[in-house]
Amino acid sequence: MDYTMSTQRKCHTPEQIAGKLGTANRLLTEGETVADVCHELEVAEQT
């Protein structure tokens, strides 16, 4: 089956997004790099 980018995307609820942003903020203030935070949250660095 041929999948396009739109069928592979995950939909996140506003609560999940807020949680990821809070986690990202905490990790960044602890000195983690943006690349490390993105890897931890399983998001693309471009996101």
N, C-alpha and C positions, 0 to 999 in steps of 0.2 A: 504494500500500500504506500502511496506517495504522500508523505506528510509535509505540509508547509509550516513555516514558522508560526502562523497563527493557531494551528491546531496543537502545537507543542507547548504553547504558553500556559503558564499556571495562572489561575485567577486567585487573587488574594483578597480577603475581606479587609475593610478599613482597619479593623482591630489588629489583624496580622501585620499590616503595613506599619501601623503605629508601634507595634511591638518590635519589629525589625529596626525601625528608625531609632527607637530608644536603646536597643542593644548596640547598634552601630555607634551611637553617640557615646555610650559608656566605654566601648572598646577603643574608640579614637582618643578619648580623654585618658585612657590607661596607656597610651603610647603605641597602639597597634597601627600598622600601615593600612591605607585604604584597600590595597590588594588583599591583605590578610582578613580585613573585615568582610569584604565581598565574598571571599572564599568561605568564611565562617557562616555567613548568612545565605550562601548558595545563590547569589545574584551576580550578574555580570557587572564588571567595573563601570561600563558605560551607563548602567542604570543609575 
